[in-house]
Amino acid sequence: HRIFLRELENYVEYPELVGRCFLDQMEDFQIYEKYCQNKPRSESLWRQFSDSVFFQECQRKLDHKLSLDSYLLKPVQRITKYQLLLKEMLKYSKNCEGAEDLQEALNSILGILKAVNDSMHQIAITGYDGNLNELGKLLMQGSFSVWTDHKKGHSKVKDLARFKPMQRHLFLHEKAVLFCKKREENGEGYEKAPSYSYKHSLNMAAVGITENVKGDAKKFEIWYNAREEVYIIQAPTPEVKATWVNEIRKVLT
């Protein structure tokens, strides 16, 4: 209200230049990630204290039609709305002076939305005994079918492992890839969100990748310590596979 809105109002006569306004503030937009990470906690607190006299009195004094939780949801809705508005503006600004800035602003907002989404999953990891922040930036996360083939294992275990995939949620950081098991929780809001039990991780410094696995365009291999451990990973689509392979390659090179 004090900064961003005032800057936007400067462009009322030149809407096609609004992209610049977003780009100037892009660093401050990072706060949405923190806000969304804290949202489950604020929901939980609100449920405990929503009927307290203090909040009811605040609402009455300010003459607010809605209770506090409705306002706490606004920023989450807002960050998703920005990208829709920017897409719409781009549609009508093809050959305008500010079209490049609008495109860059849209890409940046989409990047923030991805970071928000990824971090919401990351805070749900349980059982990891180190500090996740030490693994570097979280680059990707998603669910996959995983087969393992370890040289060390008993041959019977190897044969079994080859046929039955495990469902794993992978978190790719700059320094490690984490394998977790997704658990759906029962409850509402905060309690309903899935959690991820940490199973194991691979240090990216010792990881190798094979892009193509014979007979399946959705599969790729991650191997560890010169193929001592091999993980065959099946993505939900060839496009998801391509994105992950590219991102892993970037880390490795």
C-alpha positions in Angstrom: 0.0 0.0 0.0 2.8 2.4 0.9 5.3 1.5 -1.8 4.2 -0.9 -4.5 0.7 0.6 -5.0 2.1 4.1 -5.3 4.6 3.0 -7.9 1.9 1.2 -9.9 -0.2 4.4 -9.8 2.6 6.3 -11.6 2.0 4.0 -14.6 -1.8 4.6 -14.9 -1.3 6.5 -18.2 1.4 4.0 -19.4 0.2 0.5 -18.5 2.5 -1.2 -20.9 5.5 0.0 -18.8 4.2 -1.7 -15.6 6.7 -4.5 -16.0 9.5 -2.2 -14.9 7.6 -1.5 -11.7 7.5 -5.2 -10.9 11.2 -5.7 -11.7 12.2 -2.8 -9.4 10.5 -4.5 -6.5 11.4 -8.1 -7.4 13.7 -8.5 -4.4 10.9 -7.5 -2.0 8.6 -10.1 -3.6 10.8 -12.8 -2.0 8.9 -12.1 1.2 6.0 -14.1 -0.2 8.0 -17.3 0.1 8.5 -16.7 3.8 4.9 -15.7 4.3 3.6 -18.9 2.6 6.0 -21.1 4.6 4.5 -19.6 7.8 0.9 -19.9 6.6 0.3 -23.4 8.0 1.5 -22.2 11.4 -0.8 -19.1 11.3 -3.7 -21.3 10.3 -3.1 -23.6 13.2 -2.8 -20.6 15.7 -6.0 -19.1 14.3 -7.9 -22.3 14.8 -6.8 -22.4 18.4 -7.7 -18.7 19.2 -10.4 -17.8 16.6 -13.1 -17.4 19.2 -11.1 -15.2 21.5 -12.7 -12.0 22.6 -9.7 -10.0 21.6 -10.0 -10.9 17.9 -13.8 -10.4 17.9 -13.3 -6.9 19.5 -10.7 -6.0 16.8 -13.1 -7.0 14.1 -15.9 -5.0 15.6 -13.8 -1.8 16.1 -12.5 -1.9 12.6 -15.9 -2.7 11.2 -14.4 -5.6 9.2 -16.9 -7.8 7.4 -14.5 -10.8 7.4 -12.6 -12.4 10.2 -8.8 -12.3 10.4 -8.2 -15.6 8.6 -9.7 -14.3 5.4 -7.2 -11.4 5.4 -4.3 -13.8 6.1 -5.2 -15.7 3.0 -5.1 -12.5 0.8 -1.3 -12.5 0.1 -1.4 -16.1 -1.0 -4.2 -15.3 -3.4 -2.4 -12.1 -4.5 0.9 -13.7 -5.6 -1.0 -16.2 -7.8 -3.1 -13.3 -9.2 -0.1 -11.2 -10.3 1.0 -13.8 -12.9 -2.5 -14.0 -14.4 -2.6 -10.2 -14.7 0.8 -10.0 -16.3 -0.1 -12.7 -18.8 -3.2 -10.8 -19.7 -1.2 -7.5 -20.1 1.4 -9.3 -22.3 -1.4 -10.5 -24.6 -2.2 -6.9 -25.5 1.3 -5.5 -25.5 3.0 -7.6 -28.2 4.9 -4.8 -30.0 4.9 -2.2 -27.2 7.9 -0.5 -25.7 7.6 -2.3 -22.4 6.8 -5.9 -23.7 10.2 -7.2 -22.8 10.0 -6.0 -19.2 6.5 -7.4 -18.9 7.8 -10.8 -20.0 10.7 -10.6 -17.6 8.4 -9.6 -14.7 6.1 -12.6 -15.6 9.1 -15.0 -15.6 10.3 -13.6 -12.2 6.8 -14.0 -10.6 6.5 -17.5 -12.0 9.9 -18.2 -10.5 8.7 -17.0 -7.1 5.6 -19.1 -7.3 7.7 -22.2 -8.0 10.0 -21.3 -5.1 6.9 -20.9 -2.8 5.5 -24.2 -4.0 8.8 -26.0 -3.6 9.5 -24.6 -0.1 6.0 -25.6 1.1 6.9 -29.2 0.3 10.4 -28.8 1.8 9.1 -27.7 5.2 7.1 -30.9 5.4 10.2 -33.1 5.5 10.5 -35.1 8.7 13.4 -37.3 10.0 16.3 -35.5 8.3 18.9 -35.1 11.1 21.1 -32.4 9.3 20.3 -28.8 8.4 18.4 -28.7 5.1 19.7 -25.1 4.6 23.2 -26.5 4.3 22.3 -28.4 1.2 22.1 -25.3 -0.9 19.1 -24.0 -2.9 16.2 -26.3 -3.5 16.0 -26.6 -7.3 13.2 -29.1 -7.9 10.9 -31.5 -6.1 8.4 -34.1 -7.3 7.1 -37.6 -7.0 8.6 -40.6 -8.9 8.6 -44.4 -9.2 12.1 -45.6 -8.2 13.8 -49.0 -8.8 17.1 -49.7 -7.1 20.0 -51.9 -8.2 22.8 -52.1 -5.7 26.0 -54.1 -6.4 26.4 -54.7 -2.7 23.0 -56.3 -2.1 22.0 -59.9 -1.9 21.1 -61.2 -5.4 17.5 -62.1 -4.3 17.0 -58.5 -3.0 18.3 -57.2 -6.4 15.8 -59.3 -8.3 12.9 -58.2 -6.2 14.0 -54.6 -6.3 14.0 -54.7 -10.1 10.3 -55.5 -10.4 8.6 -53.5 -7.7 9.1 -49.7 -7.7 9.0 -47.6 -4.6 7.1 -44.4 -4.7 9.5 -41.6 -3.7 9.3 -37.9 -3.4 12.7 -36.4 -4.6 14.1 -33.1 -3.5 17.0 -31.9 -5.7 19.3 -29.4 -3.9 22.6 -28.0 -5.2 24.6 -30.3 -2.9 22.4 -33.4 -2.5 19.3 -35.2 -3.7 16.9 -36.4 -1.0 14.7 -39.5 -1.3 11.6 -39.3 0.9 8.3 -41.2 1.3 5.2 -39.2 1.1 2.6 -39.6 3.8 -0.9 -38.2 3.4 -2.2 -36.8 6.7 -5.7 -36.8 7.9 -7.2 -33.7 9.3 -7.9 -30.2 7.9 -5.7 -27.3 6.8 -2.3 -27.6 8.4 -2.8 -31.1 9.6 -4.1 -32.3 6.2 -0.9 -31.3 4.3 1.3 -34.2 3.3 4.5 -34.9 5.1 7.7 -36.5 3.7 9.6 -39.1 5.7 13.3 -38.8 4.9 14.8 -42.1 3.7 18.3 -41.3 2.3 20.3 -38.8 0.3 23.0 -38.8 -2.3 25.8 -36.2 -2.3 25.8 -34.5 -5.7 29.6 -34.6 -5.8 29.5 -38.4 -6.3 26.4 -38.6 -8.5 26.3 -39.6 -12.2 23.3 -39.6 -14.6 22.2 -41.7 -17.6 19.6 -39.8 -19.6 18.0 -42.7 -21.5 16.9 -46.0 -20.2 16.0 -48.5 -22.9 12.3 -49.0 -23.6 10.9 -46.0 -21.6 11.0 -42.3 -22.5 10.0 -41.4 -18.9 13.0 -43.1 -17.2 16.5 -42.0 -16.4 19.2 -43.3 -14.0 21.0 -41.6 -11.1 24.0 -43.6 -10.1 26.3 -43.2 -7.1 30.0 -44.0 -6.4 30.8 -45.3 -9.9 27.5 -47.3 -10.2 27.8 -49.0 -6.8 24.2 -47.8 -6.3 21.9 -47.4 -9.3 18.5 -45.7 -9.1 16.2 -46.0 -12.0 13.7 -43.2 -11.8 10.5 -43.0 -13.8 8.9 -39.5 -14.2 5.2 -39.0 -14.7 5.8 -37.6 -18.2 8.7 -37.3 -20.7 8.6 -33.5 -20.1 9.1 -33.8 -16.4 12.0 -36.2 -17.0 13.6 -33.7 -19.4 13.3 -30.9 -16.9 14.9 -32.9 -14.1 17.7 -34.3 -16.4 18.6 -30.7 -17.5 18.6 -29.4 -13.9 20.8 -32.3 -12.6 23.2 -31.8 -15.5 23.5 -28.1 -14.6 24.4 -29.1 -11.0 26.9 -31.7 -12.2 28.7 -29.4 -14.6 
